[in-house]
Amino acid sequence: MENLGPFAVSIIGSISTVSILGLIGYISRNWIIERLKASIKHEYDLKMLEVESQREVRLKGEVVAELLAEWIKKNGKLDYHQLNRLSFQAYLWLPKELAEDLSNSLAHQKGSKDVRSLLKEIRTYLQGEDDGLASKHVIVFDEPDVHSSTFSSSQVASEARVKPKPRK
C-alpha cells in the first residue's frame, strides 16, 4: 500500500495528460473544420458575386441591344412605349458620357456615333476592359423595304447606318 500513492499519482497524471491532449485534439479538429467551412463559404460567396455580376452585365447589355434593335427598325410600326422604357432603363445605369452618346445618337444629332460604335463602347464599359473587338465586327441586318418589289430578303450591312427619325 505504500507504493499505491506514487502509482495513483502517476495514473492520475496520465489520465489528466490524456484528457488534456484529447481536449486539445478536439478543439483543434473543430477549429480546422470551422476554418474549412469558412473558406468554402468564402469561395462560394465569391463565385456567387461573380455569377451575379455576369448576370447583371448580361441584363444591361440586353437592354441596350433591345433598345438599338427597336430604334433601327425600318418597317412596321415602332413601339414608342418600348423605346421609351428601354431608353429610360439604359439612362439609369449608363455613365454620363455613354448616356450622352446614346442620347445624341437616338436624337440623330450631327456627328453622333453610329450603332456599332455605341455597342462597342458599352461593351467595353460592361466588361471593364477593351478586349480588342472592333465595332466593324458588329453585324447589322438591314431590313428589306416592304414597298420595294425588287428585293424581298434582308441584307447584312457592312457598316452601321444612321436611320431616319421615326415618323409619328
JOHUTA-V732868 format. One record per residue. RES is the residue in three letters. NEAR is the number of other C-alpha atoms within 10 Angstrom. Layout:
# JOHUTA-V732868
res:RES near:NEAR
res:RES near:NEAR
This chain:
# JOHUTA-V732868
res:MET near:5
res:GLU near:6
res:ASN near:7
res:LEU near:9
res:GLY near:10
res:PRO near:10
res:PHE near:12
res:ALA near:11
res:VAL near:11
res:SER near:12
res:ILE near:12
res:ILE near:12
res:GLY near:12
res:SER near:12
res:ILE near:12
res:SER near:12
res:THR near:12
res:VAL near:12
res:SER near:12
res:ILE near:12
res:LEU near:12
res:GLY near:12
res:LEU near:12
res:ILE near:12
res:GLY near:12
res:TYR near:12
res:ILE near:12
res:SER near:12
res:ARG near:12
res:ASN near:12
res:TRP near:12
res:ILE near:12
res:ILE near:12
res:GLU near:12
res:ARG near:12
res:LEU near:12
res:LYS near:12
res:ALA near:12
res:SER near:12
res:ILE near:12
res:LYS near:12
res:HIS near:12
res:GLU near:12
res:TYR near:12
res:ASP near:12
res:LEU near:12
res:LYS near:12
res:MET near:12
res:LEU near:12
res:GLU near:12
res:VAL near:12
res:GLU near:12
res:SER near:13
res:GLN near:14
res:ARG near:12
res:GLU near:13
res:VAL near:15
res:ARG near:13
res:LEU near:12
res:LYS near:19
res:GLY near:17
res:GLU near:14
res:VAL near:17
res:VAL near:22
res:ALA near:15
res:GLU near:15
res:LEU near:21
res:LEU near:21
res:ALA near:15
res:GLU near:17
res:TRP near:21
res:ILE near:22
res:LYS near:15
res:LYS near:17
res:ASN near:11
res:GLY near:7
res:LYS near:11
res:LEU near:16
res:ASP near:11
res:TYR near:13
res:HIS near:9
res:GLN near:14
res:LEU near:17
res:ASN near:12
res:ARG near:12
res:LEU near:19
res:SER near:21
res:PHE near:13
res:GLN near:15
res:ALA near:20
res:TYR near:16
res:LEU near:10
res:TRP near:11
res:LEU near:17
res:PRO near:12
res:LYS near:11
res:GLU near:9
res:LEU near:17
res:ALA near:18
res:GLU near:14
res:ASP near:18
res:LEU near:25
res:SER near:16
res:ASN near:16
res:SER near:20
res:LEU near:22
res:ALA near:12
res:HIS near:16
res:GLN near:11
res:LYS near:8
res:GLY near:8
res:SER near:18
res:LYS near:20
res:ASP near:20
res:VAL near:24
res:ARG near:20
res:SER near:17
res:LEU near:20
res:LEU near:19
res:LYS near:20
res:GLU near:17
res:ILE near:20
res:ARG near:20
res:THR near:15
res:TYR near:15
res:LEU near:18
res:GLN near:13
res:GLY near:9
res:GLU near:10
res:ASP near:13
res:ASP near:10
res:GLY near:8
res:LEU near:11
res:ALA near:12
res:SER near:18
res:LYS near:13
res:HIS near:11
res:VAL near:17
res:ILE near:13
res:VAL near:18
res:PHE near:14
res:ASP near:17
res:GLU near:16
res:PRO near:16
res:ASP near:14
res:VAL near:12
res:HIS near:9
res:SER near:8
res:SER near:8
res:THR near:8
res:PHE near:11
res:SER near:12
res:SER near:10
res:SER near:11
res:GLN near:12
res:VAL near:11
res:ALA near:13
res:SER near:13
res:GLU near:15
res:ALA near:20
res:ARG near:14
res:VAL near:14
res:LYS near:15
res:PRO near:12
res:LYS near:11
res:PRO near:12
res:ARG near:6
res:LYS near:6
